[in-house]
């Protein structure tokens, strides 16, 4: 076990009240903000802002949602 390098642990951080569709995937180390919606069959490769709606292969922001806590 000496002189071996192991990759650092990277986690996916998922906020509160997040909706994730079927077969959605996320790369390690990504952060998904509170209240975000990830559409079905999406691949998240970058940080998802809070209350954003993202979708697609290489998910991009479709719409910026409202803050549900204020309603």
matplotlib code that plots the C-alpha trace (Angstrom):
import matplotlib.pyplot as plt

x = [0.0, 3.0, 3.6, 0.1, -2.0, -5.7, -8.3, -9.8, -13.4, -15.8, -19.5, -22.6, -24.2, -28.0, -29.9, -33.4, -36.6, -34.9, -36.8, -34.8, -36.3, -35.9, -32.4, -30.9, -27.2, -24.7, -20.9, -19.0, -18.3, -21.4, -23.7, -27.4, -29.0, -32.2, -35.5, -33.9, -35.6, -33.6, -35.5, -35.7, -32.6, -30.5, -26.7, -25.6, -22.0, -21.9, -23.3, -27.1, -28.2, -31.0, -34.6, -33.3, -34.9, -32.3, -32.5, -30.9, -27.8, -25.2, -27.9, -28.4, -30.7, -34.1, -35.8, -35.0, -37.8, -39.2, -38.4, -41.1, -40.3, -41.7, -45.1]
y = [0.0, 2.3, 4.8, 4.5, 7.5, 7.2, 9.6, 12.1, 11.4, 13.6, 13.8, 15.0, 17.7, 17.7, 20.5, 20.5, 20.1, 18.9, 17.0, 14.5, 12.8, 9.2, 8.2, 11.6, 11.4, 13.7, 13.8, 13.5, 16.7, 18.5, 20.6, 20.9, 23.9, 24.0, 23.6, 22.7, 20.5, 18.0, 16.7, 13.1, 11.7, 14.7, 14.6, 17.2, 18.3, 21.7, 23.3, 23.8, 27.1, 27.1, 27.0, 26.4, 24.0, 22.1, 19.4, 17.8, 15.8, 18.1, 19.8, 23.5, 25.9, 26.0, 28.4, 30.1, 29.1, 31.2, 30.9, 28.6, 29.6, 33.1, 31.9]
z = [0.0, 0.2, -2.6, -4.1, -4.8, -4.3, -5.8, -3.3, -2.3, -4.1, -3.2, -4.9, -2.8, -3.2, -1.5, 0.1, -1.9, -5.1, -7.8, -9.8, -12.8, -13.9, -15.2, -14.4, -13.9, -12.2, -12.3, -9.0, -7.1, -8.4, -6.3, -6.8, -5.1, -3.0, -4.9, -8.2, -10.7, -12.8, -15.8, -16.9, -18.8, -17.9, -17.3, -14.8, -15.5, -13.7, -10.6, -10.6, -9.1, -6.4, -7.8, -11.4, -13.9, -15.9, -18.5, -21.5, -22.2, -20.6, -18.7, -19.2, -17.4, -19.0, -16.6, -13.3, -10.9, -8.1, -4.5, -3.1, 0.5, -0.2, -1.4]

ax = plt.figure().add_subplot(projection="3d")
ax.plot(x, y, z, "-o")
ax.set_aspect("equal")
plt.show()
